[in-house]
Amino acid sequence: MVALPKERMTVNEFLHWAKQRPERWELFDGVPMAMSPERVIHGDTKYRAARAFDGAIAKARVPCRFVLDSAAVRIDARNTYQPDLFVYCGEPVSGDAVEVPAPVIVVEILSPGNAITDLRDKLQGYFRVPSVQHYLVVDPDKRLVIHHARGRNDVVTTRIVTSGEIALDPPGLSLTATDFFGPANA
């Protein structure tokens, strides 16, 4: 059993606290929240997403990197999320980093237990980060990708993609919806 702090934490306090825990945690409004165990389909979809982004970055020859299932994205002083995958561009961060300051693309894989959080709370949170241009919510059960993209005047457009191209510009990457899923009858 893990005793949670009694007072709300800042992101800096949380990151120090979370580094000492074997479990994965996120911070919502100053309150640490344990992340649930994942289903096999969740892990498989993360793996496919990582392969897709690795290939797309190499093909586009852009100075970007993807981070899989590790570092945090700071939303504000009391919120930090740990996405399934994100892409940042520019100079590489240190291998010891526990957060990356300027993600451009954020990807969350839906699970039955996290759908409301990913579709509502994290949607609002990620777009509070000025560098975030794209938020992809991948539903492995329905085999679709919800692509939220920042537009002019911070208007966020949403597109539900079941087939075809997903253009992620900036930074100039292109994927297809099927890159995230295995064979249809698997």
Long-range contacts (C-beta under 8 A, 24 or more apart in sequence): 2-34, 4-31, 4-32, 5-32, 8-78, 9-78, 10-77, 10-78, 11-72, 11-74, 11-76, 11-77, 11-78, 11-79, 11-80, 11-99, 14-80, 15-72, 15-80, 15-98, 15-99, 18-98, 19-98, 24-82, 25-82, 26-72, 26-80, 26-81, 26-82, 27-78, 27-79, 27-80, 28-79, 28-121, 29-78, 29-79, 30-78, 30-79, 35-82, 36-111, 36-113, 36-114, 38-111, 39-111, 41-140, 41-141, 42-84, 42-109, 42-111, 42-140, 44-140, 44-182, 45-109, 45-138, 45-140, 45-180, 45-181, 46-84, 46-85, 46-109, 48-179, 48-180, 48-181, 48-182, 49-84, 49-85, 49-107, 49-109, 49-138, 49-179, 49-180, 50-85, 51-179, 52-175, 52-179, 52-180, 53-85, 53-87, 53-105, 53-107, 53-173, 53-175, 56-168, 56-173, 56-174, 56-175, 57-87, 57-173, 59-174, 60-171, 60-172, 60-173, 60-174, 62-89, 62-171, 62-172, 62-173, 63-89, 63-90, 64-88, 64-89, 64-90, 64-104, 64-171, 64-173, 65-89, 65-92, 67-100, 67-103, 71-97, 71-98, 71-99, 71-100, 72-98, 72-99, 72-100, 73-99, 73-100, 73-103, 73-106, 73-126, 73-129, 74-99, 74-101, 74-129, 75-125, 75-126, 75-128, 75-129, 76-128, 79-125, 81-122, 81-125, 81-126, 83-107, 83-108, 84-108, 84-109, 87-171, 87-173, 88-131, 89-170, 89-171, 101-131, 102-129, 102-131, 103-129, 103-131, 103-132, 104-131, 104-132, 104-133, 104-134, 104-170, 104-171, 105-132, 105-133, 105-134, 105-135, 105-136, 105-168, 105-171, 105-173, 106-132, 106-134, 106-135, 106-136, 107-135, 107-136, 107-137, 107-138, 108-135, 108-136, 108-137, 108-138, 109-138, 109-140, 110-137, 110-138, 110-139, 110-140, 110-141, 119-146, 123-148, 123-156, 127-154, 127-156, 133-168, 133-170, 133-171, 134-168, 136-166, 138-180, 140-180, 140-181, 143-177, 143-181, 143-184, 144-177, 145-177, 145-180
